[in-house]
Amino acid sequence: MSLTSWMDFQVVSAIVFAVVLGLLCIIYRKRLSVQGAFPFFYLIMYRTKVGISWMDRVAKKYRPLVVLFGYIAVGIGFVGMGLVFFTLIQMLVQAATKPAVVESGISFVLPFMSVPGIGYLTFWNWILAILILAVVHEAAHGIVARAYGMQVKSTGLAIFAIVAPFIPAAFVEPDEKKLQKEKDIVQYSLFAAGPVANLALALVVFLLLSFVLVPLGESMSTPAGVTMDVINESYPSYAAGMGNGTLISFVDGVEVKHGDAFIAALTSLRAGENVSIGNENTTYTLTAIASPDGKRGMIGVTNFRDYRVVKPGFGVWYGGYEALRESLRWLWILNLLVGFANFMPLWIVDGGRMLQTALRSVIADQKKADRVWHMVGTATLALIVLGLVIQYAGNPFI
């Protein structure tokens, strides 16, 4: 299948998915419930009892391990919350004190988008990863809840909508009134279980990629260069005519076959110096500009990917291998991103619920505790919006 045909297939798949989703919402509208700010940001929920008996069996059979997992998750959750919030503050300080910064590290991760530093996300890699991580996330919540004897009223499928319903999700619905009466450690364990389960799955997939998929691919191919993307129009790479996916096989006449060799060839580059990079068909001459810290030269490329040539006899298998590897790579990345995103001290995510419980336990006045919680959540949201503005519209401090 050619690249154009593959992209057409992805687009058609997304359109069919959206149409089918919309039709199902109409057909089963009487069994659906809607939460949120309709018609802008809302969640469509389809409640079932699917999976509750399985959660009961797992929680009962492995209760000591589930409880231990919950305790570990609490520690990881609070450390993760601190790291995420510190990173957001660091971004603000850097953007204000070093206006040359053009990337915030915050971006949308949706199909048909090129995620900075990661790559292009296709519809099928996105939808498969979202479905798997959602089920893992919610199953972890449910199993921990049942291990502590809390009732799970329902499970089900959900669709998150920004005007139009499109992003699939899953949910486990414990008895909220009883949950708020539980000990703090129980609440922390339940909230932290979901994102930590995502991080655990990310680790498993990363190990599978590193020790199985990557060696397998290397056995079927040989390195022949590195492809890369252009950060934005303000960098020398763009001015020289480079674009996303440009293949580079030499730097200043020296052959480079993989990303590490390319980076090593540019480590001594300083602002104002010229460098010649390219492949057997095209050569680009670039003049480096200063990095934000002023310590090195930059040409404005990112997202390095080793380019490999398939060995004779493996052509039939290599396409399937690449598709599997890319799907697993996105499963790893999205689990990692969703796991850490859920640690944010934001009202609607697990980190926010953990913070609310903690504030209510240390501040006697519950209304005051909730005011502090709302203030932290508002500050977090403002930092996220700032990061998106920097990423897509430019640094407002410039």
C-alpha positions as CSV (number, residue, x, y, z in Angstrom):
1,M,0.0,0.0,0.0
2,S,1.5,3.4,-1.0
3,L,1.8,6.2,1.4
4,T,-1.0,8.1,-0.3
5,S,-3.3,5.1,-0.2
6,W,-2.4,4.5,3.5
7,M,-3.3,8.1,4.4
8,D,-6.5,7.9,2.4
9,F,-7.4,4.8,4.4
10,Q,-6.7,6.6,7.7
11,V,-8.9,9.5,6.7
12,V,-11.8,7.3,5.5
13,S,-11.5,5.2,8.7
14,A,-11.8,8.4,10.8
15,I,-14.8,9.6,8.9
16,V,-16.6,6.2,9.1
17,F,-15.8,6.0,12.8
18,A,-17.3,9.4,13.5
19,V,-20.4,8.7,11.4
20,V,-20.9,5.3,13.1
21,L,-20.4,6.9,16.5
22,G,-22.9,9.6,15.8
23,L,-25.5,7.1,14.5
24,L,-25.0,4.9,17.6
25,C,-25.6,7.9,19.8
26,I,-28.9,8.6,18.0
27,I,-30.0,5.0,18.1
28,Y,-29.2,4.5,21.8
29,R,-30.0,8.1,22.9
30,K,-32.5,7.0,25.6
31,R,-29.8,4.8,27.3
32,L,-27.2,7.5,27.3
33,S,-26.4,10.2,29.8
34,V,-24.6,13.5,29.2
35,Q,-22.4,15.3,31.6
36,G,-20.5,18.5,31.1
37,A,-21.0,21.8,29.3
38,F,-23.1,20.7,26.4
39,P,-22.8,21.6,23.5
40,F,-19.1,22.5,23.9
41,F,-17.3,20.1,26.3
42,Y,-19.3,17.1,27.4
43,L,-19.1,13.4,28.1
44,I,-21.6,10.9,26.7
45,M,-21.9,7.8,29.0
46,Y,-23.4,4.4,28.3
47,R,-23.7,2.5,31.6
48,T,-23.4,-1.3,31.8
49,K,-22.4,-4.0,34.3
50,V,-19.7,-5.4,32.0
51,G,-16.5,-6.4,33.8
52,I,-17.7,-5.9,37.4
53,S,-17.8,-9.6,38.2
54,W,-14.3,-10.0,36.7
55,M,-13.0,-7.1,38.9
56,D,-14.6,-8.8,41.9
57,R,-12.7,-12.1,41.2
58,V,-9.4,-10.3,40.7
59,A,-9.8,-8.1,43.8
60,K,-10.8,-11.1,45.9
61,K,-8.1,-13.5,44.6
62,Y,-5.2,-11.0,44.7
63,R,-6.4,-8.6,47.4
64,P,-3.0,-8.3,49.3
65,L,-1.2,-7.5,46.0
66,V,-4.0,-5.1,44.9
67,V,-3.7,-3.2,48.3
68,L,0.1,-3.1,48.0
69,F,-0.3,-1.8,44.4
70,G,-2.6,0.9,45.7
71,Y,-0.1,2.0,48.4
72,I,2.7,2.2,45.9
73,A,0.4,4.1,43.5
74,V,-0.3,6.7,46.2
75,G,3.5,7.5,46.5
76,I,4.0,7.6,42.8
77,G,0.8,9.8,42.4
78,F,1.9,12.5,44.8
79,V,5.5,12.5,43.4
80,G,4.1,12.6,39.9
81,M,1.8,15.5,40.8
82,G,4.7,17.5,42.2
83,L,6.8,16.8,39.1
84,V,4.1,17.8,36.7
85,F,3.3,21.0,38.5
86,F,7.0,21.9,38.9
87,T,7.4,21.3,35.1
88,L,4.5,23.7,34.4
89,I,6.0,26.4,36.6
90,Q,9.5,25.8,35.1
91,M,7.9,26.3,31.6
92,L,6.4,29.7,32.8
93,V,9.7,30.9,34.2
94,Q,11.6,29.9,31.2
95,A,9.1,31.5,28.8
96,A,9.3,34.7,30.8
97,T,13.0,34.9,31.4
98,K,14.2,33.4,28.1
99,P,11.8,34.7,25.4
100,A,13.6,32.8,22.6
101,V,12.0,29.7,23.8
102,V,9.6,28.5,21.1
103,E,8.4,25.2,22.4
104,S,6.5,24.5,25.7
105,G,6.4,20.7,25.6
106,I,2.6,20.9,25.8
107,S,0.6,20.0,22.7
108,F,-2.6,18.3,21.5
109,V,-2.2,14.6,20.9
110,L,-4.8,13.8,18.3
111,P,-4.9,11.9,15.0
112,F,-3.5,13.5,11.9
113,M,-1.3,15.8,14.0
114,S,2.5,15.9,14.1
115,V,3.3,15.9,17.8
116,P,6.5,17.9,18.5
117,G,9.4,15.7,19.2
118,I,7.4,12.5,18.8
119,G,6.1,12.2,15.2
120,Y,2.9,11.9,13.2
121,L,-0.1,10.2,14.8
122,T,-2.3,8.2,12.5
123,F,-6.0,7.5,13.3
124,W,-5.6,3.8,13.9
125,N,-2.6,4.1,16.1
126,W,-4.5,6.7,18.1
127,I,-7.8,4.8,18.4
128,L,-6.2,1.5,19.4
129,A,-4.0,3.1,22.0
130,I,-6.8,5.1,23.5
131,L,-9.1,2.1,23.8
132,I,-6.5,0.0,25.4
133,L,-5.2,2.6,27.8
134,A,-8.8,3.6,28.8
135,V,-9.7,0.0,29.7
136,V,-6.5,-0.5,31.7
137,H,-7.0,2.8,33.5
138,E,-10.6,2.2,34.5
139,A,-10.1,-1.5,35.3
140,A,-7.4,-0.5,37.8
141,H,-9.8,1.9,39.5
142,G,-12.4,-0.8,39.7
143,I,-10.2,-3.5,41.0
144,V,-8.8,-1.3,43.8
145,A,-12.3,-0.2,44.7
146,R,-13.6,-3.8,45.0
147,A,-10.4,-4.8,47.0
148,Y,-11.6,-2.3,49.7
149,G,-15.2,-3.5,49.5
150,M,-16.5,-0.4,47.7
151,Q,-19.4,-0.9,45.4
152,V,-18.9,-0.3,41.7
153,K,-22.3,0.8,40.5
154,S,-21.6,0.6,36.8
155,T,-19.0,0.4,34.1
156,G,-19.3,1.4,30.5
157,L,-18.1,3.2,27.4
158,A,-18.0,6.9,27.1
159,I,-17.3,9.5,24.4
160,F,-15.6,12.8,25.1
161,A,-16.9,15.5,22.9
162,I,-15.5,18.9,21.9
163,V,-18.7,20.1,20.1
164,A,-18.8,16.7,18.2
165,P,-18.4,13.4,20.0
166,F,-15.2,11.7,18.8
167,I,-12.8,10.7,21.6
168,P,-13.6,7.2,23.0
169,A,-13.2,6.5,26.7
170,A,-14.3,4.1,29.4
171,F,-15.4,4.6,33.0
172,V,-15.9,2.8,36.3
173,E,-18.4,4.4,38.6
174,P,-18.0,3.7,42.3
175,D,-20.5,4.9,44.9
176,E,-19.2,8.5,45.3
177,K,-21.0,9.2,48.6
178,K,-19.5,6.1,50.2
179,L,-16.1,6.8,48.7
180,Q,-15.9,10.2,50.4
181,K,-16.5,8.5,53.7
182,E,-13.6,6.1,53.3
183,K,-10.2,6.7,54.9
184,D,-7.9,9.0,53.0
185,I,-5.5,6.2,52.0
186,V,-8.3,4.3,50.4
187,Q,-9.4,7.3,48.4
188,Y,-5.8,8.0,47.4
189,S,-5.3,4.4,46.3
190,L,-8.4,4.4,44.2
191,F,-7.6,7.7,42.4
192,A,-3.9,6.9,41.9
193,A,-4.5,3.3,40.6
194,G,-5.6,4.4,37.1
195,P,-2.7,6.6,36.1
196,V,-0.1,4.3,37.7
197,A,-1.6,1.4,35.8
198,N,-1.1,3.4,32.6
199,L,2.6,4.0,33.5
200,A,3.0,0.3,34.3
201,L,1.6,-0.6,30.9
202,A,3.9,2.0,29.3
203,L,6.9,0.3,31.0
204,V,5.9,-3.1,29.8
205,V,5.4,-1.9,26.2
206,F,8.7,0.0,26.3
207,L,10.6,-3.2,27.4
208,L,8.9,-5.1,24.7
209,L,9.9,-2.6,22.1
210,S,13.5,-2.3,23.4
211,F,14.3,-6.0,23.8
212,V,12.1,-7.7,21.3
213,L,10.8,-5.4,18.5
214,V,13.9,-3.2,18.0
215,P,16.4,-6.2,17.8
216,L,14.0,-8.0,15.4
217,G,13.9,-5.0,13.1
218,E,17.6,-4.6,13.2
219,S,18.0,-8.2,12.1
220,M,15.9,-7.5,9.0
221,S,17.4,-4.2,7.9
222,T,20.6,-2.1,7.8
223,P,21.0,1.6,8.9
224,A,21.2,4.1,6.0
225,G,20.6,7.5,7.5
226,V,18.3,9.4,9.7
227,T,15.0,11.3,9.0
228,M,14.0,14.4,10.9
229,D,11.3,17.1,11.2
230,V,11.7,20.8,11.1
231,I,10.7,22.6,14.3
232,N,9.2,25.7,12.7
233,E,9.7,28.4,10.1
234,S,12.0,30.5,12.2
235,Y,14.9,28.1,12.0
236,P,17.7,27.6,9.5
237,S,16.5,24.1,8.5
238,Y,13.3,25.6,7.1
239,A,15.0,28.5,5.4
240,A,17.3,25.9,3.6
241,G,14.3,24.1,2.2
242,M,14.1,21.1,4.6
243,G,10.7,19.7,5.5
244,N,9.3,17.1,7.8
245,G,10.7,13.6,7.0
246,T,13.9,14.9,5.4
247,L,16.5,12.1,5.0
248,I,20.1,12.9,6.1
249,S,22.9,10.5,5.4
250,F,26.0,12.8,5.7
251,V,27.2,15.8,7.7
252,D,30.0,17.9,6.3
253,G,30.9,15.0,3.9
254,V,31.0,12.4,6.7
255,E,28.5,9.5,6.5
256,V,25.9,9.2,9.3
257,K,23.8,6.1,9.5
258,H,21.8,6.7,12.6
259,G,20.5,9.4,14.9
260,D,23.3,9.1,17.5
261,A,25.9,9.7,14.8
262,F,24.0,12.7,13.5
263,I,23.7,14.3,17.0
264,A,27.4,13.6,17.7
265,A,28.4,15.3,14.4
266,L,26.7,18.5,15.5
267,T,27.7,18.6,19.2
268,S,30.5,21.1,18.5
269,L,28.4,23.4,16.3
270,R,28.3,27.0,17.4
271,A,26.1,29.9,16.4
272,G,27.2,31.5,13.1
273,E,29.0,28.4,11.9
274,N,28.0,26.7,8.6
275,V,27.2,23.0,8.3
276,S,26.5,21.0,5.2
277,I,24.0,18.1,5.6
278,G,22.0,16.0,3.1
279,N,21.7,12.8,1.2
280,E,22.8,11.4,-2.2
281,N,20.2,13.6,-4.0
282,T,20.1,16.9,-2.1
283,T,22.5,19.0,0.0
284,Y,21.5,21.7,2.5
285,T,23.9,24.4,3.7
286,L,22.8,25.9,7.0
287,T,24.1,28.6,9.3
288,A,23.4,27.8,12.9
289,I,21.7,30.2,15.3
290,A,22.2,30.4,19.0
291,S,20.3,28.0,21.3
292,P,18.1,29.5,24.1
293,D,20.9,29.0,26.6
294,G,23.5,30.5,24.2
295,K,25.8,27.5,24.7
296,R,25.5,25.9,21.3
297,G,24.3,26.3,17.7
298,M,21.0,25.1,16.5
299,I,19.7,24.3,13.0
300,G,16.1,23.6,14.1
301,V,15.5,19.9,13.6
302,T,13.8,17.4,15.9
303,N,12.2,14.0,16.0
304,F,15.1,11.9,14.7
305,R,14.2,8.5,13.3
306,D,16.7,6.0,12.0
307,Y,16.1,5.2,8.4
308,R,16.8,1.6,7.5
309,V,17.0,-0.4,4.3
310,V,15.3,-3.8,4.3
311,K,17.6,-6.8,3.7
312,P,16.8,-9.0,0.8
313,G,14.2,-11.6,1.6
314,F,12.5,-9.6,4.4
315,G,10.5,-7.2,2.3
316,V,7.2,-9.0,2.7
317,W,7.5,-9.1,6.5
318,Y,9.0,-5.7,7.2
319,G,5.9,-3.7,6.4
320,G,3.9,-5.6,9.0
321,Y,6.8,-5.3,11.5
322,E,6.9,-1.5,11.0
323,A,3.1,-1.2,11.5
324,L,3.3,-3.3,14.7
325,R,6.3,-1.4,16.1
326,E,4.7,2.0,15.4
327,S,1.4,0.9,17.0
328,L,3.3,-0.2,20.1
329,R,5.4,2.9,20.1
330,W,2.2,5.0,20.3
331,L,0.7,2.7,22.9
332,W,3.8,3.3,25.0
333,I,3.8,7.1,24.4
334,L,0.1,7.7,25.0
335,N,0.0,5.6,28.2
336,L,3.0,7.6,29.5
337,L,1.4,10.9,28.6
338,V,-2.1,10.0,29.9
339,G,-0.5,8.6,33.1
340,F,1.4,11.8,33.9
341,A,-1.5,14.1,32.6
342,N,-3.8,12.4,35.2
343,F,-1.4,13.4,38.0
344,M,-2.0,17.1,37.3
345,P,-3.7,19.0,40.2
346,L,-6.6,19.7,37.9
347,W,-10.2,19.3,39.1
348,I,-11.4,16.7,36.6
349,V,-8.4,14.3,36.8
350,D,-7.2,11.8,39.4
351,G,-4.4,14.1,40.6
352,G,-7.0,16.8,41.3
353,R,-9.1,14.3,43.3
354,M,-6.1,13.3,45.3
355,L,-5.2,16.9,46.1
356,Q,-8.8,17.7,47.2
357,T,-8.8,14.8,49.6
358,A,-5.4,15.9,51.0
359,L,-6.4,19.5,51.4
360,R,-9.6,18.5,53.2
361,S,-7.6,16.3,55.6
362,V,-5.2,19.2,56.6
363,I,-7.6,22.2,56.4
364,A,-10.4,21.9,59.0
365,D,-12.6,24.3,57.1
366,Q,-13.9,22.2,54.2
367,K,-15.0,25.3,52.2
368,K,-11.6,26.9,52.6
369,A,-9.9,23.6,51.5
370,D,-12.1,23.5,48.4
371,R,-11.3,27.2,47.7
372,V,-7.5,26.4,47.8
373,W,-8.2,23.3,45.6
374,H,-10.0,25.5,43.0
375,M,-7.2,28.0,43.1
376,V,-4.6,25.4,42.4
377,G,-6.7,23.9,39.6
378,T,-7.3,27.3,38.0
379,A,-3.5,28.0,38.1
380,T,-2.8,24.6,36.6
381,L,-5.3,25.2,33.8
382,A,-3.8,28.7,33.1
383,L,-0.4,27.1,32.8
384,I,-1.7,24.5,30.4
385,V,-3.3,27.2,28.2
386,L,-0.1,29.2,28.3
387,G,1.8,26.1,27.1
388,L,-0.6,25.6,24.2
389,V,-0.4,29.3,23.2
390,I,3.4,29.0,23.2
391,Q,3.3,25.9,21.2
392,Y,0.9,27.0,18.5
393,A,0.9,30.8,18.5
394,G,4.3,31.7,19.8
395,N,5.7,32.9,23.1
396,P,3.6,35.9,24.3
397,F,6.5,37.2,26.4
398,I,8.5,38.0,23.3
